[in-house]
Amino acid sequence: MKVVFLQEVEGSGHTGEVKNVADGFARNYLLPRKLAAPANDHNIRVAQARAGVEVKHQAKLDADATVLAERLVGHTVTLTAKAGPQGRLYGSVTARDIAEALEGPLGHVLEHRQVELEDSIRQVGVFEVPLRLSRNVRASVQVEVLGEGMPAPAPAAEVEGAEPPPAASEEPEPVAEETLAEAEEPEPVAEETLAEAEETPAAAEEPLAEEAEEPAEE
């Protein structure tokens, strides 16, 4: 059947477009919902008028979507979910969760259908998620999923050019003050030893005096 589309039908036709479609598709879906009409002169004129309005409306939607896409450049959405030790989420992060998280940075409400997430996220990490902001404008956003109850992430790498802190093995061990004092102070010599050393010459002189006096007695 030859029909003219009165509204946009994704994957089938645009407003004002004239196409041949399957009879069952036209009778059971397009015509009852007034998405299309038989392609006669009157219906084609109506559809083309609607198409002109649709073009202007779509141009505005695309302009607004371009502004939203610019806001997302370099932006990361952070979500937190309960996770096990290996980073496996007990639940999942869905397209609806991401759409709600984007309301703040975008200042605009997204429908979850605009978040083109093939499957829900079930693992911690950073993911690139595509977005369809309008029919002709697409963008992407980084989504970082953190796990509750997991160990804190390792410290960030050092800034290039920064000097690393000295290793513990390179620092000399402090020497105790008592050890230095003992090394500098000589061991005291006992007073008795000094006295003995001074009396020794006197003891050696006594025998000489006795020998000198013996010849005088004769």
C-alpha positions as CSV (number, residue, x, y, z in Angstrom):
1,M,0.0,0.0,0.0
2,K,1.2,3.5,-0.9
3,V,0.9,5.9,2.1
4,V,2.1,9.3,3.1
5,F,3.5,9.6,6.7
6,L,1.7,12.2,8.8
7,Q,4.2,11.8,11.7
8,E,7.7,10.6,12.2
9,V,7.9,6.8,12.6
10,E,11.4,5.7,13.5
11,G,12.7,3.2,11.1
12,S,9.8,3.5,8.7
13,G,9.4,7.1,7.4
14,H,9.6,10.8,8.1
15,T,6.7,13.3,8.1
16,G,5.6,14.1,4.5
17,E,7.4,11.1,3.0
18,V,5.5,8.9,0.6
19,K,6.3,5.2,0.7
20,N,5.0,1.8,-0.2
21,V,4.6,-0.3,2.9
22,A,3.1,-3.8,3.6
23,D,-0.7,-3.8,3.6
24,G,-0.9,-5.4,7.0
25,F,1.5,-2.9,8.5
26,A,-0.5,0.0,7.1
27,R,-4.0,-1.4,8.1
28,N,-3.0,-2.7,11.5
29,Y,-0.6,-0.1,12.7
30,L,-0.1,3.1,10.7
31,L,-3.6,4.0,9.6
32,P,-5.4,3.2,13.0
33,R,-2.9,5.4,14.9
34,K,-3.0,8.2,12.2
35,L,0.7,7.9,11.7
36,A,0.1,7.7,7.9
37,A,-2.7,8.0,5.4
38,P,-3.4,6.8,1.9
39,A,-1.2,8.7,-0.5
40,N,-3.8,10.9,-2.3
41,D,-3.4,14.5,-3.2
42,H,-5.2,15.9,-0.1
43,N,-3.3,13.8,2.3
44,I,0.0,14.6,0.7
45,R,-0.6,18.3,1.0
46,V,-1.5,17.9,4.6
47,A,1.6,15.8,5.3
48,Q,3.9,18.3,3.5
49,A,2.5,21.2,5.5
50,R,3.2,19.2,8.7
51,A,6.6,18.4,7.4
52,G,7.5,22.1,7.0
53,V,6.5,22.7,10.6
54,E,8.4,19.6,11.7
55,V,11.6,20.8,10.0
56,K,11.6,24.0,12.0
57,H,10.8,22.2,15.2
58,Q,13.6,19.7,14.6
59,A,16.1,22.4,13.9
60,K,15.4,23.9,17.3
61,L,15.6,20.5,19.0
62,D,19.0,20.0,17.3
63,A,20.3,23.4,18.4
64,D,19.3,22.8,22.0
65,A,20.8,19.3,21.9
66,T,24.1,20.7,20.6
67,V,24.3,23.0,23.6
68,L,23.7,20.0,25.9
69,A,26.4,18.0,24.1
70,E,28.9,20.8,24.7
71,R,28.2,20.7,28.4
72,L,29.1,17.1,28.5
73,V,32.6,17.5,27.0
74,G,35.0,16.2,29.6
75,H,32.3,15.6,32.2
76,T,32.1,12.4,34.2
77,V,29.0,11.2,36.0
78,T,29.8,9.3,39.3
79,L,27.4,6.7,40.6
80,T,27.8,4.6,43.7
81,A,26.4,1.1,44.2
82,K,26.9,-1.8,46.6
83,A,29.6,-4.1,45.4
84,G,31.5,-7.2,46.5
85,P,35.3,-7.4,47.0
86,Q,36.0,-8.2,43.4
87,G,34.0,-5.1,42.2
88,R,30.9,-7.0,41.1
89,L,27.8,-5.0,41.8
90,Y,25.0,-6.6,43.9
91,G,22.5,-4.8,41.7
92,S,23.1,-2.8,38.5
93,V,23.3,0.7,37.1
94,T,20.6,1.3,34.5
95,A,19.9,3.8,31.7
96,R,17.3,5.4,34.0
97,D,20.0,5.9,36.8
98,I,22.3,7.6,34.3
99,A,19.5,9.8,32.9
100,E,18.6,11.0,36.4
101,A,22.3,11.6,37.3
102,L,22.6,13.8,34.2
103,E,19.8,16.2,35.2
104,G,22.1,18.2,37.4
105,P,25.1,18.9,35.0
106,L,22.8,19.3,32.0
107,G,20.1,21.3,33.7
108,H,17.7,19.3,31.5
109,V,15.6,16.2,32.0
110,L,16.6,13.3,29.7
111,E,14.4,10.3,29.0
112,H,16.0,7.0,29.8
113,R,15.4,6.0,26.2
114,Q,17.9,8.7,25.2
115,V,20.7,6.8,27.1
116,E,21.7,4.2,24.6
117,L,23.0,1.6,27.1
118,E,23.1,-1.8,25.5
119,D,23.1,-3.6,28.9
120,S,23.0,-2.5,32.5
121,I,26.3,-1.9,34.2
122,R,27.2,-4.6,36.8
123,Q,30.8,-3.9,37.5
124,V,32.7,-1.0,39.0
125,G,34.8,1.0,36.6
126,V,34.6,3.8,34.0
127,F,32.3,3.4,31.0
128,E,31.7,5.4,27.9
129,V,27.9,5.7,27.4
130,P,26.4,7.0,24.2
131,L,23.5,9.4,24.3
132,R,20.9,10.4,21.7
133,L,20.1,14.0,22.6
134,S,17.9,14.6,19.5
135,R,17.2,12.9,16.2
136,N,20.3,14.3,14.6
137,V,22.6,15.0,17.6
138,R,24.4,12.3,19.6
139,A,27.0,12.6,22.3
140,S,28.6,10.4,24.9
141,V,29.4,10.7,28.6
142,Q,31.8,9.0,30.9
143,V,30.1,7.1,33.8
144,E,32.2,6.1,36.8
145,V,30.7,3.5,39.0
146,L,32.2,3.2,42.5
147,G,31.5,0.3,44.9
148,E,30.4,0.7,48.4
149,G,32.4,-1.3,50.9
150,M,35.4,-1.7,48.6
151,P,38.9,-0.7,49.7
152,A,39.8,2.8,48.9
153,P,41.5,3.3,45.5
154,A,45.3,3.5,45.4
155,P,46.8,7.0,45.5
156,A,47.1,8.8,42.2
157,A,50.4,8.6,40.4
158,E,53.0,11.2,41.3
159,V,53.1,14.4,39.2
160,E,55.8,14.2,36.5
161,G,58.9,16.0,37.6
162,A,58.2,15.8,41.3
163,E,61.0,14.3,43.4
164,P,60.0,11.1,45.2
165,P,60.4,11.0,49.0
166,P,63.7,9.4,50.2
167,A,63.5,5.7,50.7
168,A,63.5,4.5,54.3
169,S,66.7,2.4,53.7
170,E,68.6,5.5,52.6
171,E,68.2,7.4,55.8
172,P,71.0,6.9,58.3
173,E,69.9,5.4,61.6
174,P,70.2,7.9,64.5
175,V,73.0,7.2,66.9
176,A,72.0,7.3,70.5
177,E,73.4,10.2,72.5
178,E,74.6,7.9,75.2
179,T,76.7,5.9,72.7
180,L,78.4,9.1,71.4
181,A,79.1,10.2,75.0
182,E,80.7,6.9,75.8
183,A,82.9,7.1,72.6
184,E,84.2,10.6,73.5
185,E,84.9,10.1,77.2
186,P,88.0,8.1,78.0
187,E,87.6,5.3,80.5
188,P,88.6,6.6,84.0
189,V,91.7,5.2,85.5
190,A,91.3,3.9,89.0
191,E,93.0,6.1,91.7
192,E,94.6,3.1,93.3
193,T,96.4,2.3,90.1
194,L,97.8,5.8,89.8
195,A,99.0,5.7,93.4
196,E,100.8,2.4,92.8
197,A,102.5,3.8,89.7
198,E,103.8,6.9,91.7
199,E,105.1,4.9,94.7
200,T,107.1,2.4,92.5
201,P,110.2,4.6,92.0
202,A,110.4,5.3,95.8
203,A,110.4,1.6,96.6
204,A,113.2,1.0,94.1
205,E,115.5,3.6,95.8
206,E,115.5,2.0,99.3
207,P,117.8,-0.9,98.5
208,L,120.4,1.5,97.0
209,A,120.5,3.5,100.2
210,E,121.1,0.4,102.3
211,E,124.0,-0.8,100.1
212,A,125.7,2.6,100.3
213,E,125.7,2.7,104.1
214,E,127.3,-0.8,104.7
215,P,131.0,0.1,104.0
216,A,130.8,3.0,106.5
217,E,130.3,0.6,109.4
218,E,133.7,-1.1,108.8
